[in-house]
Amino acid sequence: MTKVIGHRGARGLAAENTLAAIEQALAAGVDAIEIDVRVTADNIPVLVHNPAIESKGEKLLIARTSFAKLQQIMPGIITLEQAIRAVNKRSPMMVEVKPKVALEPIIAAITKILQDGWQTQDFFLSSKSQRTLMALHRAFPRLATVVIEPFLSVRAVWRARQLNTKNIAMNQHFMWFGFVSAMNRRGYHLSAYTINDARKAERWSKRGLAAVITDHPDRMRSAFPTRKTEKTNAR
């Protein structure tokens, strides 16, 4: 069955990459939650999509700004560790590490979480950067990896082979029915982002699409009526 992955938590239902968005995704019964990770100037992994934010006409790079200052500007900002502990194993998490970020703090945060009792199935790592994904795979060889490749299917397959993974996420605008079917026949687990149209999700599901990454996981109930809302406590 095609899985539903909440995009940046559930950015269509609450501010992206926040605790509120994560809780909305869980309430919608997602199969996994996707989050974006960058690293601050003081080496704290945080959930932020863009490399910079605007504040009072000034452009602030996340990598050159302290977590304390970001908290003043973005009250809803949370750390990677806070996000993982908030989910508390209720759903796997797709941790998208942005290109050209410091990896050591991210590796340290995930290592700490694994030492605290989380399991390898609680996470899968993804990135548009092959260098980043290869480094993460070396650090966590037992964690599943997902190649994010916006539009080049040949490059996506090449990258997946390098990582010995069958998991690929691609921009829906560069995918079509025949491609979805072909990738499914070849044994790839193909995810499409960002799909908010339940009818398209249903049509592509019939072609073998492994997952939809969506801003509106609540809309996917019509496409996947057997999906249940999240009602259980943490394992």
SERO-4910 file (N, C-alpha, C, O; in steps of 0.05 Angstrom, whole numbers):
BEGIN
 pado doro    nc1    nc2    nc3   cac1   cac2   cac3    cc1    cc2    cc3    oc1    oc2    oc3
  Met    A     17    -24      0      0      0      0     17     25      0     38     26     14
  Thr    A      9     45    -15     24     70    -16     23     83     11      2     86     24
  Lys    A     47     92     20     49    105     46     45    136     43     51    147     22
  Val    A     36    148     64     33    177     65     53    188     84     55    181    108
  Ile    A     69    207     74     90    220     90     83    249     93     79    263     73
  Gly    A     82    259    117     76    287    122     99    305    115    121    300    126
  His    A     96    324     98    117    342     89    123    364    108    105    380    114
  Arg    A    147    365    119    155    385    139    135    384    163    127    404    173
  Gly    A    129    360    171    108    355    190     82    352    175     76    331    164
  Ala    A     66    373    175     43    376    157     39    405    152     23    419    164
  Arg    A     56    415    133     58    445    130     32    457    119     30    482    120
  Gly    A     14    442    109    -12    452    101    -31    456    124    -52    469    120
  Leu    A    -24    446    147    -42    447    170    -31    463    193    -46    472    210
  Ala    A     -5    468    193      8    484    214     34    494    204     44    485    183
  Ala    A     47    512    218     72    523    209     93    500    206     95    483    224
  Glu    A    106    500    184    124    478    176    146    473    197    156    492    209
  Asn    A    154    448    199    176    440    216    173    449    245    193    456    259
  Thr    A    149    450    255    144    457    283    130    433    297    122    414    285
  Leu    A    129    435    324    115    415    339     86    413    331     74    391    330
  Ala    A     74    436    325     46    436    317     42    421    291     23    405    288
  Ala    A     60    425    272     58    410    246     62    380    250     49    364    237
  Ile    A     80    373    267     85    345    273     60    332    285     53    310    278
  Glu    A     48    346    305     24    335    317      1    333    298    -15    314    299
  Gln    A     -1    352    280    -22    350    259    -18    326    241    -37    312    233
  Ala    A      7    321    234     14    298    217      6    272    231     -5    254    219
  Leu    A     13    270    256      6    246    272    -24    242    274    -34    220    271
  Ala    A    -38    264    278    -67    262    280    -80    253    254   -101    241    254
  Ala    A    -67    260    232    -77    252    206    -70    223    199    -78    213    178
  Gly    A    -55    210    216    -49    182    211    -27    176    191    -29    156    176
  Val    A     -7    193    190     14    189    170     30    164    176     31    153    198
  Asp    A     43    154    155     61    131    158     89    140    165    105    124    175
  Ala    A     95    165    160    122    176    167    120    206    167    101    218    155
  Ile    A    139    219    180    140    248    181    166    258    170    188    250    179
  Glu    A    165    275    149    189    286    138    195    313    151    177    330    155
  Ile    A    221    317    158    230    342    170    256    351    156    270    335    145
  Asp    A    261    378    157    285    389    145    304    396    167    296    407    188
  Val    A    330    391    164    350    396    185    373    413    174    385    407    154
  Arg    A    378    434    189    402    451    185    416    453    212    406    443    232
  Val    A    439    466    212    455    468    236    462    497    241    471    512    223
  Thr    A    459    506    266    464    534    273    493    540    277    510    521    275
  Ala    A    500    565    282    528    573    286    540    560    311    564    555    312
  Asp    A    523    553    330    532    540    354    527    510    354    525    497    375
  Asn    A    526    499    330    526    470    325    502    456    337    504    434    348
  Ile    A    478    468    334    454    455    342    437    449    318    430    467    303
  Pro    A    430    423    313    413    416    291    385    426    296    373    420    317
  Val    A    374    441    277    347    452    280    330    446    255    341    439    234
  Leu    A    304    448    259    286    443    237    280    469    222    263    485    231
  Val    A    293    473    200    290    497    183    294    488    154    313    473    148
  His    A    277    497    137    279    490    108    299    507     93    317    496     80
  Asn    A    296    533     95    313    551     78    340    557     91    342    555    116
  Pro    A    360    562     76    387    568     87    388    594    102    407    598    118
  Ala    A    369    612     97    370    638    111    341    647    116    322    638    104
  Ile    A    339    665    135    313    678    142    316    708    141    338    718    144
  Glu    A    294    722    137    294    751    137    285    761    165    265    751    176
  Ser    A    299    781    175    292    793    201    299    823    200    322    830    198
  Lys    A    278    839    201    282    868    201    299    877    177    317    894    180
  Gly    A    293    866    154    307    873    130    335    861    127    349    866    107
  Glu    A    342    845    146    368    832    146    366    802    139    348    789    149
  Lys    A    383    793    123    383    764    116    403    750    134    427    755    134
  Leu    A    392    731    149    408    716    168    412    687    159    392    673    156
  Leu    A    436    679    155    442    651    149    439    634    174    449    641    195
  Ile    A    425    612    171    422    594    194    449    585    205    453    584    229
  Ala    A    467    579    187    493    568    194    511    589    209    531    582    221
  Arg    A    503    614    207    518    636    220    503    650    242    511    671    252
  Thr    A    481    637    251    465    649    272    461    630    295    458    606    290
  Ser    A    463    640    319    460    622    342    432    613    346    413    626    336
  Phe    A    428    591    360    402    580    365    386    600    382    362    604    377
  Ala    A    399    613    401    385    632    418    373    655    402    351    664    407
  Lys    A    389    665    383    379    687    366    356    678    348    337    692    344
  Leu    A    359    654    337    338    643    321    312    640    336    290    645    326
  Gln    A    314    632    361    290    630    378    276    656    382    251    657    384
  Gln    A    291    678    383    279    705    386    264    712    361    243    726    362
  Ile    A    274    704    338    262    711    312    240    691    304    219    699    293
  Met    A    245    666    310    226    644    303    218    629    328    231    609    335
  Pro    A    198    638    343    191    626    368    184    596    366    187    582    386
  Gly    A    175    587    343    168    559    340    190    541    332    186    517    329
  Ile    A    215    551    329    237    535    320    243    513    341    243    519    365
  Ile    A    249    489    332    256    467    350    281    453    340    288    455    316
  Thr    A    293    439    358    317    424    351    309    396    340    287    387    344
  Leu    A    329    384    327    324    356    318    317    338    341    299    321    339
  Glu    A    332    340    363    326    323    386    298    328    397    284    309    404
  Gln    A    290    353    398    263    359    408    242    346    390    222    335    400
  Ala    A    246    347    364    227    336    345    225    305    349    203    294    350
  Ile    A    248    293    351    248    263    354    234    255    380    219    236    380
  Arg    A    240    269    401    229    262    427    199    268    427    183    254    441
  Ala    A    190    288    413    162    294    411    146    273    396    125    265    405
  Val    A    158    263    375    145    241    360    145    216    377    125    201    377
  Asn    A    167    212    391    169    190    411    161    163    399    146    148    412
  Lys    A    171    157    375    168    131    363    140    125    353    134    102    346
  Arg    A    123    145    353     96    141    343     95    138    312     76    128    301
  Ser    A    116    147    299    118    146    270    147    147    263    163    160    276
  Pro    A    155    133    241    182    136    231    186    165    222    167    179    215
  Met    A    211    174    221    217    201    213    237    201    190    258    189    191
  Met    A    230    216    170    247    220    147    263    246    151    252    268    149
  Val    A    288    243    158    305    265    166    320    275    141    339    262    132
  Glu    A    310    297    129    324    308    106    345    327    115    339    348    126
  Val    A    370    320    110    393    337    117    399    354     92    404    344     71
  Lys    A    399    380     96    404    398     74    433    398     66    451    392     82
  Pro    A    438    404     40    466    404     31    483    425     45    474    445     54
  Lys    A    509    418     47    529    437     57    525    445     86    532    468     94
  Val    A    513    427    102    511    433    131    532    417    146    542    397    136
  Ala    A    538    426    170    557    412    187    544    385    196    522    386    208
  Leu    A    557    363    190    544    337    196    550    327    224    534    312    234
  Glu    A    572    335    235    580    324    261    558    328    283    552    310    297
  Pro    A    546    352    285    525    356    305    500    338    299    487    329    318
  Ile    A    494    334    274    471    317    267    477    288    274    460    274    286
  Ile    A    501    279    268    509    252    274    509    248    305    500    227    315
  Ala    A    519    268    319    519    266    348    491    264    360    486    249    378
  Ala    A    472    280    349    445    280    359    431    254    354    417    243    372
  Ile    A    435    242    330    422    217    324    435    194    340    421    176    350
  Thr    A    461    195    344    475    175    360    464    175    389    459    154    400
  Lys    A    460    199    400    449    202    427    421    190    429    415    176    448
  Ile    A    405    195    409    377    185    409    377    154    407    362    141    421
  Leu    A    395    143    390    396    114    388    406    102    414    397     80    422
  Gln    A    424    115    427    433    105    453    412    106    475    412     91    494
  Asp    A    392    124    470    370    127    489    347    108    484    326    110    497
  Gly    A    350     90    465    330     69    461    315     70    435    299     52    430
  Trp    A    319     90    419    306     90    393    319     69    375    343     63    379
  Gln    A    304     59    356    314     37    339    319     48    310    310     69    303
  Thr    A    334     32    295    340     41    268    315     44    251    315     61    232
  Gln    A    294     29    256    270     32    240    254     57    246    235     64    233
  Asp    A    263     72    267    249     97    274    258    120    256    245    142    257
  Phe    A    278    116    239    288    138    222    296    128    195    302    104    191
  Phe    A    295    146    175    309    142    151    320    169    142    308    189    146
  Leu    A    344    168    131    359    192    125    357    199     95    358    181     78
  Ser    A    354    224     89    351    232     61    366    259     56    371    274     75
  Ser    A    373    263     31    386    288     23    387    291     -7    387    271    -21
  Lys    A    387    315    -17    392    320    -45    422    319    -51    430    316    -74
  Ser    A    439    320    -31    468    319    -34    478    291    -31    474    278    -10
  Gln    A    491    281    -52    502    254    -50    524    252    -30    527    233    -15
  Arg    A    541    273    -29    563    274    -10    552    272     19    563    257     35
  Thr    A    531    287     24    519    287     51    508    260     57    512    249     79
  Leu    A    493    248     38    480    222     43    501    200     47    497    182     63
  Met    A    522    201     31    543    181     34    556    183     61    562    162     74
  Ala    A    562    207     71    574    210     97    555    200    119    565    188    138
  Leu    A    530    206    117    510    196    137    508    166    136    506    153    157
  His    A    510    155    112    508    126    110    533    112    123    531     91    135
  Arg    A    556    125    120    580    114    133    577    115    163    586     97    177
  Ala    A    565    137    173    561    140    202    540    121    213    542    111    235
  Phe    A    519    116    197    497     99    206    490     78    184    469     81    171
  Pro    A    507     58    180    502     39    158    477     23    161    467     12    141
  Arg    A    465     22    185    441      6    188    415     23    184    393     12    183
  Leu    A    418     49    182    395     66    177    389     67    147    407     69    130
  Ala    A    363     65    140    355     67    112    361     95    101    358    115    116
  Thr    A    368     96     76    373    122     63    353    126     40    344    107     27
  Val    A    347    151     35    329    158     13    343    179     -5    351    200      5
  Val    A    347    173    -30    359    192    -49    337    212    -57    316    204    -68
  Ile    A    342    237    -53    324    258    -63    336    269    -88    357    282    -87
  Glu    A    323    265   -111    333    274   -136    310    288   -151    292    275   -159
  Pro    A    311    315   -154    288    329   -164    278    320   -191    254    317   -194
  Phe    A    295    316   -211    284    312   -237    299    292   -255    288    284   -275
  Leu    A    324    284   -248    339    267   -266    337    238   -256    350    230   -237
  Ser    A    321    222   -269    317    194   -261    342    177   -264    348    160   -247
  Val    A    357    182   -285    382    167   -289    402    173   -266    414    154   -255
  Arg    A    404    198   -258    421    205   -236    411    193   -210    426    184   -192
  Ala    A    384    193   -207    372    182   -182    380    152   -179    387    144   -157
  Val    A    378    137   -201    384    109   -200    414    105   -195    422     87   -179
  Trp    A    431    121   -207    460    120   -203    467    125   -173    483    110   -162
  Arg    A    454    145   -162    459    152   -134    450    129   -116    463    122    -96
  Ala    A    426    118   -122    415     96   -105    434     72   -106    437     59    -85
  Arg    A    445     66   -129    464     44   -130    488     48   -114    499     30   -101
  Gln    A    498     73   -114    522     79    -97    516     74    -68    534     66    -53
  Leu    A    492     79    -59    484     77    -31    472     50    -25    465     44     -2
  Asn    A    470     33    -45    457      7    -41    429      9    -29    422     -5    -10
  Thr    A    414     28    -40    387     32    -31    367     30    -54    375     35    -77
  Lys    A    343     24    -49    322     24    -69    302     47    -65    282     49    -78
  Asn    A    308     65    -46    290     87    -39    297    113    -53    319    123    -50
  Ile    A    279    123    -69    283    147    -84    259    165    -81    236    156    -83
  Ala    A    264    191    -77    242    211    -76    247    231    -99    269    241   -102
  Met    A    226    236   -115    229    255   -137    206    275   -138    185    270   -128
  Asn    A    212    297   -151    192    318   -155    170    307   -173    176    297   -195
  Gln    A    145    309   -165    123    299   -180    121    311   -208    110    297   -226
  His    A    130    335   -212    128    348   -238    146    336   -259    142    342   -283
  Phe    A    164    319   -251    182    305   -270    177    275   -271    194    260   -278
  Met    A    153    268   -262    145    239   -262    119    236   -279    104    255   -283
  Trp    A    115    212   -289     92    205   -304     84    176   -299    100    161   -287
  Phe    A     60    169   -308     50    142   -302     69    120   -310     74    102   -294
  Gly    A     79    121   -335     97    100   -344    122     98   -328    132     76   -323
  Phe    A    133    121   -319    157    121   -303    153    108   -276    169     92   -267
  Val    A    130    115   -264    123    103   -238    121     73   -240    132     58   -224
  Ser    A    108     64   -261    105     35   -265    132     21   -270    137      0   -260
  Ala    A    149     34   -287    175     23   -293    193     21   -268    206      0   -264
  Met    A    193     41   -252    209     41   -228    199     19   -208    215      6   -195
  Asn    A    173     16   -207    162     -5   -190    170    -32   -199    177    -50   -183
  Arg    A    170    -37   -226    178    -63   -237    207    -68   -231    215    -92   -228
  Arg    A    223    -48   -230    252    -51   -225    258    -54   -195    281    -57   -187
  Gly    A    238    -53   -179    242    -58   -150    248    -33   -134    256    -35   -111
  Tyr    A    245     -9   -146    250     15   -131    226     24   -115    203     21   -124
  His    A    231     35    -91    210     46    -75    209     76    -80    225     92    -68
  Leu    A    192     85    -98    191    112   -108    171    129    -92    148    122    -90
  Ser    A    181    152    -82    163    171    -69    161    196    -86    180    203   -100
  Ala    A    138    209    -85    134    233   -101    128    257    -83    112    255    -64
  Tyr    A    142    279    -88    136    303    -72    130    327    -91    141    326   -114
  Thr    A    115    346    -84     97    346    -60     69    343    -72     60    360    -86
  Ile    A     55    321    -65     29    315    -76      8    323    -55      7    312    -33
  Asn    A    -10    341    -64    -33    348    -46    -60    341    -59    -81    347    -48
  Asp    A    -59    329    -82    -83    321    -97    -87    291    -91    -72    274   -100
  Ala    A   -109    285    -76   -114    257    -69   -120    240    -93   -114    216    -93
  Arg    A   -133    251   -113   -139    235   -137   -114    227   -152   -112    204   -161
  Lys    A    -95    245   -154    -70    238   -167    -56    217   -150    -45    198   -161
  Ala    A    -55    220   -124    -43    200   -106    -55    173   -110    -40    153   -111
  Glu    A    -81    172   -113    -94    146   -117    -87    134   -144    -82    110   -145
  Arg    A    -87    150   -165    -80    140   -191    -51    129   -192    -46    108   -203
  Trp    A    -33    144   -180     -5    136   -181      0    112   -162     18     96   -167
  Ser    A    -16    110   -141    -14     87   -124    -20     61   -139     -7     41   -134
  Lys    A    -39     62   -157    -45     39   -173    -23     31   -192    -22      8   -202
  Arg    A     -5     50   -198     18     45   -215     42     35   -199     63     29   -211
  Gly    A     40     34   -173     62     24   -156     77     45   -141     99     39   -131
  Leu    A     67     69   -139     80     90   -123     82     81    -94     63     73    -82
  Ala    A    107     82    -83    111     73    -56    101     92    -35     90     84    -14
  Ala    A    104    118    -40     96    138    -20     90    165    -33    101    172    -53
  Val    A     72    179    -20     67    207    -27     76    224     -4     70    219     19
  Ile    A     91    245    -11    100    265      9     82    289      5     82    301    -16
  Thr    A     66    296     26     45    314     23     43    335     45     50    330     68
  Asp    A     35    360     38     30    380     58      4    375     73      0    385     95
  His    A    -14    360     60    -41    355     70    -46    325     74    -62    314     58
  Pro    A    -34    313     93    -40    284     97    -70    279    104    -79    257     99
  Asp    A    -84    299    113   -112    296    119   -128    291     93   -148    277     94
  Arg    A   -119    302     71   -133    298     45   -130    270     34   -146    262     18
  Met    A   -110    256     43   -104    230     32   -123    208     43   -122    185     34
  Arg    A   -140    215     62   -159    195     72   -178    186     50   -187    163     50
  Ser    A   -185    204     31   -203    197     10   -190    178    -10   -203    160    -22
  Ala    A   -163    181    -13   -148    163    -31   -143    137    -18   -142    116    -32
  Phe    A   -138    137      8   -131    113     23   -150    110     46   -142    116     69
  Pro    A   -175    101     42   -195    101     63   -190     83     86   -202     86    107
  Thr    A   -171     64     83   -165     46    105   -146     59    125   -142     48    147
  Arg    A   -135     82    118   -116     95    136   -130    105    161   -152    116    160
  Lys    A   -118    100    184   -130    108    209   -116    132    221    -92    136    217
  Thr    A   -131    149    235   -118    171    249   -103    160    272   -109    139    283
  Glu    A    -83    175    280    -65    167    301    -79    170    328    -86    192    336
  Lys    A    -83    147    343    -96    148    368    -81    135    390    -88    136    414
  Thr    A    -59    122    383    -45    106    403    -23    122    416    -14    142    405
  Asn    A    -15    114    439      7    126    453     33    116    442     33     97    426
  Ala    A     55    127    451     82    118    442     86     89    450     75     80    470
  Arg    A    102     75    433    107     47    440    123     45    465    130     23    474
***
